[in-house]
Amino acid sequence: MDQTSTGTLIRNLRLKLDMTQEEFAHSLGITVSTVNRWENGHSEPSKLARASIVGLSEKRGVTIDPVTLTMPQAQTQTQTPAPGFEAYAR
């Protein structure tokens, strides 16, 4: 995978986690400039950093593929409520 698309995936994941670059970096134990370099395609996360990203996302309730850093399709789609739920939603 090229660095630009990896950076885009990391940025999208960070935004999905509702985190700033600073919060994301602090949670991973790295510098903000490292996150910035990843997101701008100037460098790629190491295997250890990828494992940390996966662990952080899972702690925050988002499952991602550890190799591609992509989210499964099921998480990007909205779920429909169970039949009969509409009565409780009023």
C-alpha positions in Angstrom: 0.0 0.0 0.0 1.4 3.4 -0.8 2.1 6.0 1.8 -0.6 8.5 0.7 -3.4 6.0 1.0 -2.1 4.7 4.4 -2.0 8.3 5.6 -5.6 8.8 4.4 -6.7 5.7 6.2 -5.0 6.8 9.4 -6.6 10.2 9.2 -10.0 8.8 8.6 -9.6 6.4 11.5 -8.5 9.2 13.8 -11.5 11.3 12.8 -13.8 8.2 13.3 -12.3 7.9 16.8 -13.1 11.7 17.3 -9.6 12.5 18.2 -7.2 15.3 17.4 -3.7 14.6 16.2 -2.4 15.5 19.6 -4.8 13.1 21.4 -4.1 10.3 18.9 -0.4 10.8 19.3 -0.6 10.8 23.1 -2.7 7.7 23.1 -0.1 5.9 21.0 2.9 7.3 22.9 4.3 9.1 19.8 4.8 12.7 18.8 2.2 14.8 17.0 4.8 15.3 14.2 4.9 11.6 13.6 1.1 11.4 13.2 1.3 14.4 10.9 4.0 12.7 8.8 1.9 9.6 8.5 -1.3 11.5 7.5 0.6 13.6 4.9 2.3 10.5 3.4 5.8 11.4 4.4 6.3 8.2 6.4 4.6 5.0 7.3 3.8 3.5 10.7 6.1 0.6 11.8 4.6 -2.8 12.6 4.7 -1.9 16.3 2.9 1.4 15.6 0.3 -0.4 13.5 -0.3 -2.8 16.4 -0.8 0.1 18.7 -3.2 1.8 16.3 -5.3 -1.5 16.1 -5.3 -1.8 19.9 -6.4 1.8 20.4 -9.2 1.5 17.9 -10.4 -1.7 19.4 -10.4 -0.1 22.9 -12.5 2.7 21.4 -15.0 0.2 19.8 -13.8 0.4 16.2 -12.5 -2.8 14.6 -9.9 -2.4 11.9 -7.8 -4.8 9.8 -4.3 -4.8 11.2 -2.6 -5.0 7.8 -4.5 -2.5 5.8 -5.9 -0.3 8.7 -9.3 -0.4 7.0 -12.7 -0.7 8.7 -14.9 -3.7 7.8 -18.0 -2.7 5.7 -20.3 -3.6 8.5 -19.0 -0.7 10.6 -19.5 1.8 7.9 -23.1 0.9 7.3 -26.0 2.0 9.5 -27.9 -0.7 11.2 -31.7 -0.9 11.0 -33.6 -1.3 14.3 -35.3 -4.6 15.2 -38.9 -5.0 14.2 -41.2 -3.4 16.8 -38.5 -1.0 18.0 -40.3 2.0 16.4 -42.9 1.8 19.2 -40.3 2.4 21.9 -38.5 5.2 20.0 -41.5 7.6 20.4 
